[in-house]
Amino acid sequence: MKRSGTADLPLHYGHVPLWLADRMSKLGFAIVETIAMEFSTSEVISKLSNPFWFQSFGAVMGMDWHSSGITTSVLGALKKSVNPHSKELGIYICGGKGKHSMLTPQELLFVGERTGLDGNELANCSRLTAKVDNTAIQDGFQLYQHNFIVDNKGQWAVIQQGMNPNSKTARRYHWHSKDLKSFINEPHTFIYGENQGSILNLTAGTAEKSRAGILELSKESPTKIMKEMQYLSMPSHHDVRIEDVNMKRLGAMLWATHENKPEDFEELLLLKGMGPRALQSLALVSEIIYGTPTRFEDPARFSFAHGGKDGHPFPVPLKIYDETICTLEKAIQRAKIGNSDKVDAIQKLSEISRKAEEGFTPNNNFDALLQKERDESHQYGGRTIFGDAKPPKVKPINPGTQLELF
């Protein structure tokens, strides 16, 4: 098959600490609810089927920005927070890692009972996607996670991941029902994974004759789905480096949120009282909600919202994280009673950042930016899996001083 997207995902083990897992669930739910409210549940499904957006989504939630662990942790957090509200939200998350993946068909039958959708058909789609990626595509990756996300209109996405312990890499597969014409002829929206050389791929267009005699997964006419090639390489290094981010976009966002004040922009008056650091995080969350697909070509940039649990690019600023969640939740509640002004202000924040990019030239003083974040981390309740952030041993840069970074 022709790939529409590939990426290298280093295989990481470990766990997500409770203090981060709880926040990921709250922020993830708030973001999903906002997208569903502002656009539709179908838009949520569409975004989840885009691996660039998914990786950015995980990064903005404070996970390790580049690793395979994002898949398990993000979907686990979403399932925990979304499913209790599935009836009113209209989105159901089924499956999971290991033994939980085997329960997906039964969960989808239950979804069918609650929504009136054809649960048997959904369960069949779940089995077929797993069968294709685990059997029809023999690429050396054994599936260990399978999640099926469906809305009450029948739109669905599948995100599943396999590992190759020999190469210590993972490959993530994304499916989207909207563009699906055939299960056996180039059906994926994207595949993430390091190039392992030649593979046996029975979904390839060139394997049509062989496939007819081997697989009977579908009687549909083969239809080409993929329109364009995309490539994302997630490096193995833990630290975020200047080459991992779009410095123009990052710099313009920092300038817009740190150099200016909410009262300077009429659209942001409702966000008055938020400090520059909180606006920085909220601007990136705003982009996750409202940004177009081309905005997610550098997922590492979104780790500048809430850092990472391993300390890269900096410790997770818990006070800022909680302020982001609180602001977004309050905006959602106001919108539910017909007052969408605060949601509009959050949307304007990402628009202001985008407008700031016009004619913007960054100084690329990336190391100084990272050092500033780390030096100030203890002030924002910074924490990693290793413990709380400590004040720097040397005198830090004055928090009120604007660095000449961009």
C-alpha positions as CSV (number, residue, x, y, z in Angstrom):
1,M,0.0,0.0,0.0
2,K,1.0,3.6,-0.5
3,R,1.5,5.3,2.9
4,S,-0.1,8.6,3.5
5,G,2.1,9.2,6.5
6,T,4.9,7.6,8.5
7,A,6.8,8.4,11.6
8,D,9.4,6.9,13.9
9,L,8.1,6.2,17.4
10,P,10.6,5.1,20.0
11,L,9.2,2.3,22.2
12,H,9.0,3.5,25.8
13,Y,8.0,1.7,28.9
14,G,6.9,3.1,32.3
15,H,3.8,4.5,33.8
16,V,1.9,7.8,34.1
17,P,1.9,9.2,37.7
18,L,-1.5,9.8,39.2
19,W,-1.0,13.5,39.5
20,L,-0.6,13.7,35.7
21,A,-3.1,11.1,34.7
22,D,-5.9,12.9,36.5
23,R,-5.1,16.2,34.8
24,M,-4.8,14.5,31.4
25,S,-8.3,13.1,31.8
26,K,-9.7,16.6,32.8
27,L,-7.9,18.5,30.1
28,G,-8.5,15.8,27.4
29,F,-12.2,15.8,28.2
30,A,-12.5,19.6,28.1
31,I,-10.7,19.8,24.7
32,V,-12.9,17.0,23.3
33,E,-16.1,18.6,24.6
34,T,-15.1,22.0,23.2
35,I,-14.4,20.6,19.8
36,A,-17.7,18.7,19.8
37,M,-19.5,21.9,21.0
38,E,-17.8,24.3,18.6
39,F,-17.8,21.9,15.5
40,S,-19.3,18.4,15.8
41,T,-18.6,15.0,17.2
42,S,-17.5,14.1,13.6
43,E,-14.7,16.7,13.9
44,V,-13.5,14.9,17.1
45,I,-13.4,11.6,15.2
46,S,-11.6,13.3,12.2
47,K,-9.0,14.9,14.5
48,L,-8.3,11.6,16.3
49,S,-7.7,9.9,13.0
50,N,-4.9,12.4,12.1
51,P,-1.6,11.2,13.7
52,F,0.0,14.6,13.6
53,W,-2.9,16.1,15.6
54,F,-2.9,13.1,17.9
55,Q,0.8,13.5,18.7
56,S,0.3,17.2,19.3
57,F,-2.7,16.5,21.5
58,G,-0.6,14.2,23.7
59,A,2.2,16.7,23.9
60,V,-0.1,19.5,25.1
61,M,-1.3,17.2,27.8
62,G,2.2,16.9,29.3
63,M,3.2,13.4,28.1
64,D,6.5,12.5,26.7
65,W,6.3,14.4,23.4
66,H,7.8,11.9,21.1
67,S,7.3,8.4,22.5
68,S,4.9,5.5,21.9
69,G,3.6,6.0,25.4
70,I,1.4,8.9,24.2
71,T,-1.0,6.4,22.5
72,T,-1.7,4.3,25.6
73,S,-1.8,7.2,28.0
74,V,-3.9,9.6,26.0
75,L,-6.5,7.1,25.0
76,G,-6.7,5.7,28.5
77,A,-7.2,9.2,29.9
78,L,-9.9,9.9,27.3
79,K,-11.8,6.7,27.9
80,K,-11.8,7.4,31.7
81,S,-13.2,10.9,31.3
82,V,-15.3,10.7,28.1
83,N,-17.3,7.5,28.6
84,P,-19.1,8.6,31.8
85,H,-20.5,11.5,29.6
86,S,-21.0,9.5,26.4
87,K,-24.8,9.8,26.3
88,E,-24.8,13.6,26.4
89,L,-21.6,14.1,24.5
90,G,-22.3,11.5,21.8
91,I,-18.8,9.9,21.7
92,Y,-17.9,6.4,22.9
93,I,-14.3,5.1,23.4
94,C,-13.9,1.3,23.3
95,G,-11.0,-1.0,23.6
96,G,-7.6,-0.4,25.1
97,K,-4.3,-2.1,25.7
98,G,-3.7,-5.8,26.0
99,K,-6.7,-7.8,27.3
100,H,-8.8,-4.6,27.1
101,S,-8.4,-4.6,23.3
102,M,-10.1,-8.0,23.2
103,L,-13.3,-6.6,24.8
104,T,-13.8,-4.0,22.0
105,P,-16.5,-6.0,20.0
106,Q,-18.6,-6.5,23.2
107,E,-18.3,-2.9,24.1
108,L,-19.4,-1.9,20.6
109,L,-22.5,-4.2,20.9
110,F,-23.3,-2.2,24.0
111,V,-22.8,1.1,22.2
112,G,-25.2,-0.2,19.6
113,E,-27.9,-0.9,22.2
114,R,-27.5,2.6,23.6
115,T,-27.5,4.5,20.3
116,G,-29.5,2.4,17.9
117,L,-26.4,1.9,15.7
118,D,-25.6,-1.5,14.3
119,G,-23.4,-2.9,17.0
120,N,-22.6,-6.0,15.0
121,E,-21.4,-3.9,12.0
122,L,-19.2,-1.8,14.3
123,A,-17.8,-4.9,15.9
124,N,-17.1,-6.3,12.5
125,C,-15.2,-3.1,11.5
126,S,-13.2,-3.4,14.7
127,R,-12.2,-7.0,13.9
128,L,-11.4,-6.2,10.3
129,T,-9.1,-3.3,11.1
130,A,-7.2,-5.4,13.6
131,K,-7.0,-8.3,11.1
132,V,-5.6,-6.1,8.4
133,D,-2.9,-4.4,10.5
134,N,-1.9,-7.6,12.4
135,T,-2.2,-10.2,9.6
136,A,-2.6,-8.6,6.1
137,I,0.3,-6.2,6.8
138,Q,3.3,-8.3,8.0
139,D,5.7,-5.6,8.9
140,G,7.2,-7.1,12.0
141,F,5.0,-5.2,14.4
142,Q,2.6,-7.1,16.7
143,L,-0.5,-5.2,17.8
144,Y,-0.9,-4.7,21.5
145,Q,-3.4,-1.9,21.6
146,H,-6.7,-1.3,19.7
147,N,-9.1,1.5,20.4
148,F,-12.3,2.1,18.5
149,I,-13.9,5.6,18.9
150,V,-17.4,6.1,17.5
151,D,-20.0,8.9,17.7
152,N,-23.7,8.5,17.9
153,K,-24.0,9.2,14.1
154,G,-21.9,6.2,13.3
155,Q,-18.6,8.0,12.4
156,W,-15.6,6.2,13.8
157,A,-11.9,6.1,14.1
158,V,-9.6,3.3,15.0
159,I,-6.2,3.9,16.6
160,Q,-4.1,0.8,17.1
161,Q,-0.4,0.3,17.9
162,G,2.1,-2.5,17.5
163,M,5.6,-3.0,18.8
164,N,8.8,-4.4,17.4
165,P,10.9,-5.3,20.5
166,N,13.9,-6.1,18.3
167,S,14.1,-2.6,16.8
168,K,12.7,-1.0,20.0
169,T,10.2,0.9,17.9
170,A,6.4,1.1,17.7
171,R,4.0,1.7,14.8
172,R,0.7,3.4,15.2
173,Y,-2.1,2.8,12.7
174,H,-5.0,5.3,12.1
175,W,-8.3,4.5,10.4
176,H,-11.2,6.8,9.6
177,S,-14.6,5.7,8.5
178,K,-15.3,8.9,6.5
179,D,-12.9,8.0,3.7
180,L,-13.2,4.2,3.9
181,K,-14.3,2.6,0.7
182,S,-12.6,-0.8,1.1
183,F,-11.0,-2.7,3.9
184,I,-8.5,-4.4,1.7
185,N,-7.2,-1.8,-0.7
186,E,-5.2,1.0,0.8
187,P,-7.6,1.7,3.7
188,H,-5.5,3.6,6.2
189,T,-5.6,7.3,6.8
190,F,-2.0,7.1,8.2
191,I,0.6,4.7,9.4
192,Y,3.2,5.8,12.0
193,G,6.4,3.9,12.2
194,E,10.1,3.6,11.3
195,N,10.9,2.2,7.9
196,Q,11.9,-1.4,8.5
197,G,12.6,-2.2,4.8
198,S,10.5,-4.4,2.5
199,I,7.4,-6.0,4.1
200,L,4.6,-8.3,3.0
201,N,1.6,-6.0,2.7
202,L,-1.6,-7.7,1.3
203,T,-3.4,-4.4,1.4
204,A,-1.2,-3.0,-1.3
205,G,-2.8,-2.2,-4.7
206,T,-0.2,-4.4,-6.4
207,A,-1.3,-7.4,-4.3
208,E,-4.9,-7.4,-5.5
209,K,-4.7,-10.7,-7.4
210,S,-2.9,-12.5,-4.6
211,R,-5.3,-11.0,-2.0
212,A,-8.3,-12.3,-3.9
213,G,-7.2,-15.8,-3.2
214,I,-6.0,-15.3,0.3
215,L,-8.4,-12.9,2.0
216,E,-12.1,-12.6,1.9
217,L,-12.5,-9.6,4.1
218,S,-14.6,-7.6,1.6
219,K,-16.5,-7.9,-1.6
220,E,-16.2,-4.2,-2.4
221,S,-14.5,-2.9,-5.5
222,P,-10.9,-1.7,-4.6
223,T,-10.8,2.0,-4.5
224,K,-7.8,4.2,-4.0
225,I,-8.2,6.3,-0.8
226,M,-4.9,7.9,-0.2
227,K,-4.4,11.3,-1.8
228,E,-1.1,12.6,-0.5
229,M,2.0,11.5,1.3
230,Q,2.9,12.8,4.7
231,Y,6.0,12.0,6.8
232,L,6.8,12.7,10.4
233,S,9.9,11.5,12.1
234,M,9.8,11.3,15.8
235,P,13.4,11.1,17.1
236,S,14.7,8.9,19.8
237,H,16.3,11.7,21.8
238,H,14.3,12.7,25.0
239,D,15.2,16.4,24.9
240,V,13.3,18.8,22.7
241,R,15.7,20.5,20.3
242,I,15.5,23.5,18.1
243,E,15.1,21.4,15.0
244,D,12.1,19.7,16.5
245,V,9.9,22.8,16.4
246,N,8.8,25.5,14.0
247,M,10.6,28.4,15.6
248,K,8.6,31.1,13.8
249,R,5.3,29.7,15.1
250,L,6.7,29.2,18.6
251,G,8.3,32.6,18.8
252,A,5.3,34.4,17.5
253,M,3.1,32.7,20.1
254,L,5.5,33.6,22.9
255,W,5.7,37.2,21.7
256,A,1.9,37.5,21.5
257,T,1.4,36.1,25.0
258,H,4.4,37.5,26.9
259,E,5.0,40.8,25.3
260,N,1.4,41.9,25.3
261,K,-1.3,42.0,27.9
262,P,-5.0,40.9,27.5
263,E,-6.2,44.4,27.8
264,D,-4.2,45.3,24.7
265,F,-6.6,43.1,22.7
266,E,-10.3,43.8,23.0
267,E,-11.0,40.1,22.1
268,L,-9.0,38.9,25.2
269,L,-10.5,41.2,27.9
270,L,-12.4,38.2,29.3
271,L,-9.0,36.5,29.9
272,K,-7.7,39.5,31.9
273,G,-6.0,38.3,35.1
274,M,-4.2,35.4,33.4
275,G,-0.4,35.8,33.5
276,P,1.8,35.5,30.4
277,R,2.8,31.9,31.3
278,A,-0.9,30.8,31.6
279,L,-1.7,32.6,28.3
280,Q,1.1,30.7,26.7
281,S,-0.4,27.3,27.6
282,L,-3.9,28.4,26.7
283,A,-2.8,29.6,23.3
284,L,-1.4,26.2,22.5
285,V,-4.5,24.5,23.8
286,S,-6.6,26.9,21.6
287,E,-4.6,25.8,18.6
288,I,-5.3,22.1,19.4
289,I,-9.0,23.0,19.3
290,Y,-9.2,25.4,16.4
291,G,-6.0,24.8,14.4
292,T,-6.0,23.5,10.8
293,P,-4.2,20.2,9.9
294,T,-1.1,22.0,8.7
295,R,-0.5,23.5,12.2
296,F,0.5,20.2,13.6
297,E,3.5,19.4,11.6
298,D,5.8,19.9,14.6
299,P,4.1,18.2,17.6
300,A,7.1,19.0,19.9
301,R,6.0,22.7,19.8
302,F,2.9,21.8,21.9
303,S,5.0,20.5,24.7
304,F,5.6,24.1,25.5
305,A,2.1,24.2,27.0
306,H,2.6,21.9,29.9
307,G,6.1,20.4,29.6
308,G,6.6,16.7,30.0
309,K,6.5,14.2,32.8
310,D,10.1,13.2,32.1
311,G,11.3,16.8,32.4
312,H,11.6,17.6,28.7
313,P,11.4,20.2,27.6
314,F,10.7,21.2,31.2
315,P,8.8,20.0,34.3
316,V,5.0,20.0,34.2
317,P,3.9,23.3,35.7
318,L,1.0,22.0,37.8
319,K,-0.4,25.5,38.7
320,I,-0.5,26.5,35.1
321,Y,-2.0,23.2,34.1
322,D,-4.8,23.6,36.6
323,E,-5.4,27.1,35.5
324,T,-5.7,25.9,31.9
325,I,-8.2,23.3,32.9
326,C,-10.2,25.7,35.1
327,T,-10.4,28.4,32.3
328,L,-11.5,25.9,29.7
329,E,-14.1,24.3,32.0
330,K,-15.6,27.7,32.9
331,A,-15.7,28.7,29.3
332,I,-17.6,25.5,28.4
333,Q,-20.1,25.9,31.2
334,R,-20.8,29.5,30.2
335,A,-21.3,28.4,26.6
336,K,-23.8,25.7,27.7
337,I,-26.1,28.4,29.0
338,G,-25.8,30.5,25.9
339,N,-22.8,32.7,26.8
340,S,-20.0,31.8,24.4
341,D,-17.9,35.0,24.9
342,K,-15.2,33.2,26.9
343,V,-14.9,30.4,24.4
344,D,-14.7,33.1,21.7
345,A,-11.8,34.7,23.6
346,I,-9.9,31.4,23.8
347,Q,-10.3,31.0,20.0
348,K,-9.1,34.6,19.4
349,L,-6.0,33.8,21.4
350,S,-4.8,31.3,18.8
351,E,-5.8,33.6,16.0
352,I,-3.7,36.4,17.5
353,S,-0.7,34.1,17.6
354,R,-1.2,33.1,14.0
355,K,-1.5,36.8,12.9
356,A,1.7,37.5,14.8
357,E,3.6,35.1,12.5
358,E,3.2,37.5,9.6
359,G,6.6,39.0,8.9
360,F,7.9,37.6,12.2
361,T,11.6,36.6,12.3
362,P,12.7,34.6,15.4
363,N,16.2,35.0,17.0
364,N,16.3,31.2,17.6
365,N,17.6,31.7,21.2
366,F,16.2,28.3,22.0
367,D,18.5,27.3,24.8
368,A,17.8,30.5,26.7
369,L,14.1,29.8,26.4
370,L,14.4,26.3,27.8
371,Q,16.6,27.6,30.6
372,K,14.1,30.3,31.5
373,E,11.3,27.7,31.7
374,R,13.4,25.4,33.9
375,D,14.6,28.2,36.2
376,E,11.0,29.3,36.8
377,S,9.5,25.9,36.9
378,H,9.4,25.7,40.8
379,Q,7.3,28.9,40.9
380,Y,4.6,27.1,38.9
381,G,4.6,23.9,40.9
382,G,6.8,22.1,38.4
383,R,6.9,18.3,38.8
384,T,8.4,15.3,36.9
385,I,8.3,11.6,37.6
386,F,11.5,12.3,39.6
387,G,9.9,14.8,42.0
388,D,9.3,18.5,42.4
389,A,11.3,21.1,40.5
390,K,13.8,22.9,42.7
391,P,14.9,26.5,42.5
392,P,18.1,27.0,40.4
393,K,21.4,27.1,42.2
394,V,22.4,30.2,40.2
395,K,20.4,33.4,40.1
396,P,17.5,32.9,37.6
397,I,16.4,35.4,35.1
398,N,13.8,37.8,36.6
399,P,10.4,36.4,35.8
400,G,9.2,39.9,34.9
401,T,12.0,40.4,32.4
402,Q,11.2,39.8,28.7
403,L,14.0,37.8,27.2
404,E,15.2,39.0,23.8
405,L,14.4,35.6,22.3
406,F,12.4,36.5,19.3
